[in-house]
Amino acid sequence: MKLNKYLIIAGSNTDKEKNIDLATNCLEDIPGTHFIGNTIETEPVNMPNSLTFLNKGFVMFSDIDIEELNTLCKNIERKAGRTPEDKKHGIVKLDVDIVIANNKVLKPCDLEREYAREFEAEYYKKKY
């Protein structure tokens, strides 16, 4: 069985603690080994009407493929009540993204942020 290694970053600026807890609980239900990083509060980027964000990083080793994991991440966002219209109003109930998969960076723009680089460093430290 081949294990995939993922860095997932969750962020929320609305009901932050509740939604980050939701992401944590849902991601922990996915089969595999999980390492949960710190929760970091950050200022919004390019969202003038936004509140501050809570962000949390997750390193996961799992046999789930990336397409299935991405579907699970989007389902977690919907479970938090995220809608496509929210972002226009500066609302991010929950954003759950796969940023790195098997050492391939999928979201390089995300890694330009300091907090994400901290999560990235943890990703590369973790060995199965």
C-alpha positions, 0 to 999 in steps of 0.5 A: 500500500502506497501512502500519500503525504499531504499538507492541508491548510484550513482557514476561517474568518467567521465562527473561526474556532468552531469552523477550525474545530470542524475541519480538525475533527473531519480531517481526523476521521480520514484514514491515515496518520495525522500531524496537526500543527499550530493554529495561527491568527493572521490578517486578511490578504486582499480582502478589505472587508474581512476579519482576521483569520485562524489558520491551521496546518495538517500533515497527513499520510494516507492511502486516499488519492488526491481526488478523493481527498480534495472532494472530502475537503470541499465537503468539509467546507460545505458542512461549515456552510461555505457558499460561493457568494460569501467571499465577495462579502469578505466571509470565509466560513471555512477554506480547506485546501491541499497545498502540497501532495507527495512533495509537489506544491499545488498552491504556490501562492498560498506558500507565499504567506509566512504562516503557510511556510511554517506549516510547509516546514513541518510538512518536510520534517514529518516522516512516516 
